[in-house]
């Protein structure tokens, strides 16, 4: 979320969507990157481009504590330096071969990546649990119109469905695209979680309809 100082935090994914030994693509206002978790559970955010031939590292694979490019297998540590070049097994890669990295943190089931150097830690959502994430082909303004509510300072839109409040943590992606993280009270029953998931899908459809109508005007 925005900071009053030099940087900000972006909620890019849910912890449940990134088990150990996996990598997924993600975005912040600074661009695309590969979000990955090592076999030991360490989180990393690496620039989504292998320095060798430009292949997306988010298409790669995790082995142990390294992220490897799917093209020629060049492997990188969480700090960004190249660990191994399979075509030259005896070579110790020079420090100049590396990928840029971003600061990453995990809090209350949400994974955050820093843009710049935030002065504080990511926001906390104590008492809440993340339910799911879904992408909408709509901007934040269209989602606010569909929800009948404005985004708060914490980046959350609140909507009451069947007497229960659902929180939608919104993250702007590309132009007119938004990532929606659904947050619920941690005491929410299983049946209500199903209803909340359906409500999120309804909100997405409504927002995309609002966006489409706006584009036609």
N, C-alpha and C positions, 0 to 999 in steps of 0.2 A: 504494500500500500504506500501512497505518497508519504514522503518525509519532509519535515520542515528544513532539513539540512541539505546534504549533498547526494542522497540516494533514496531508493525506495525498494520495497519488497513486492514481488508478484506471486500470487498463489497459483502455481502452474499445474499441480496434480494432487491427487489424494494418495496417501501412503499405501492404501490397499491396492492401488493400481500399479504399484512398482515393487513386486517381490524381489528378494535377493537373486542376483544373477541375471537381471533383465535390464533393458534399455528402451526408452520411448522418446519420441520427438516432443518438444515443448517450445513455447515462445514466451518472451518477455518483450517489453518495448525496445530492448536492445537488439532483438532479432531471434533467430531460431538456434536451438542447441539440442544436444543429446543429454537427456536426464537418465542417469543410470545408478544402479545399486550393486555394489560388489558382492561376492559370495559371503563376505563377513557382515554385510549389511551397511557398509559405508555409502553414503550418498555423494554423488558428484554431478556437476553440470559442466559439460565440455562443449566447446564450439562445434556446431554440426557440420564440420567439413574436415576431412582428412587432408593434411598438408601434402600428401603424396600425389594423388590424382583428383582430389576434390570430392570424393565419394562422401555421402552423408554418413556420419558415424552413428546416427540413430537407426540406420539399417544394419548396423554391426551386431556384435555379440560380446557378452561378458564372460571372461574366464578368470577365475580367482579374483584378484584385485585389479584387473586391467580391462580396459575397453578396446576391442579389436575391430579394425575396419573389415568389412565383408569382402572387399575387393582383393587386396593383396595381404591382408592380415597384419598390417602394422598395428602395434599395440601401444596404448597410452595409459599412464598412471593417472590417478585422480588429480594430481597436481599439474598435469598437462604434458609432462615430458615423455618422449618416446622411449619405450622399454625394449622393443624387439622389432626387427625387420626380418621376417622369415626367409627371404631370398638371400640374406647375409647373416646366417646364424652365429658367426663368430664375431660380428661387429657390435661394439658398444655404441649405440646411437648417440651422436653429439647432442649437447643441450639445446642447440639451435633448432632441433626438430621437436616441435611441441605444438599443442593446441591451446587456445585461450580457455580459461576456466572462469566460472562465476561462483560467488559464495552461495551456499545452499543451506537451508535449515528445515527442520521438521518439527511441527508443533500441533498438538491436538488432532492428529490424523491428516494434516494438510502439509504439503511440501511447498516451500517458498524459495524463490531464487532472487538474489539481490541484483539490482541495477545500480551501478555506482557503489558508494560506500555508505549505507544507512547508519545512522548514529545509534539506532536502537535495534532490538530484536524484533522478529515478526510479531504481528498482533496475535493475541490469544483468543480462543473461542471456548473458554471453560464452560462446562455444563452442556456442550453441544457435541454431536458426533456427525462426521460427514457421511452422507448416504450414497451419493453417486455424483458423477460429472457428466455433462452433456454439452455438445457444441450447438450453437444456434446461428443460423445464417441471418443474423439481425444485429443491429447495433444496440448499445445500451439504452438509448432513448426509446427505441421500439419495445424493448423488454419492460422498461418502466411504464410505458403506456399500456401494455398488455396486462401488467400486474396491478395497475392503478396505484402505484407507489413510487416514490423517489429513492434513489440510492443514498444510504447514509454515509457518514464520514468514514465508516469502517468498510465501505465498498459493498455493503449488504442491502438487498431489497427484501423487505418483509411482506409476506402475504398470509392472510388468514384463510384457511381452507377447512371447512367442516369444523369450525371452532378451534382448530389447532394452527399455531403459527409456524410457517415454513420460512426459512431464511435462504436466500439465493445470493451467494457470493459471486459477483460478476467480474470477469477479467476480459478486457478488450483484446482481441486478437488482430487479424488483418482487418482491412476496411469492411465495416458492416458485418463482422463476425465476432461472436462473444462466447467465451467459455463460462459455463454456469456450474458452480459447485453447490450442491444441495446440502444444507446443514439442518439438523433436527435436534430437539431436546434429547439428551441422553437417556431419558426415561420413556421415550416413545415406544409404544408396543409394536410388535411385528406387523400387525394388520394395518396400523397407521403409517408404517413406513412404506408399505405397498401403495397406499393411497397418496402419500406424498410423492412417490416416484411418478405416479400417473399425473399428479398435479403439475410436476415439473415438465413432463412431456406436453401437457396441455398448454402450459405457459410458452414453451418453445414454439409450438405450432401457431399460437396466437400472435407471438412476437414476429414470427416470419411472415405472417399474413399482413401485419401492420407495416413491416418493412417493404414488402412487395407492393402494397398499395401506395406507399409513399414514393416508391421508385417510378410509379406509373404517372404520378401527377406532373 
